């Protein structure tokens, strides 16, 4: 995951406010015994940054679908349902009314049912 930094931070570092930079976010899953969140400041958005950081990672990798992660070896890519639902929602709002009852609405509904199911699992021992 990434997000652009505030320009005040860029000025504090002696960089121009117009220069884009990114904060890459890496975190453990919600069920990790010791949750960890790491932030990595980089001047770019290229795949070389997550590839370098995750070069020795083995396991499940949940991302937003950014193709920069595709070159990672020994990982099982797991898609983010929130990102998927946003894509369906965008399609629902962009389509004319007569088409809304089709695949985009069904996809958005499926994602919502998945989220409800996921919430029900959290109450299990």
Secondary structure, DSSP 8 states (H G I E B T S, - for coil): -EEE--HHHHHHTT--TTS--EEEEEE--TT-SS--EEEEEES--SHHHHHHHTTT--EEEEES--GGGTT-SSEEEEE-HHHHHHHHHHHHHHS-GGGTTTHHHHHHHHHHHHHHHHHHHHT--
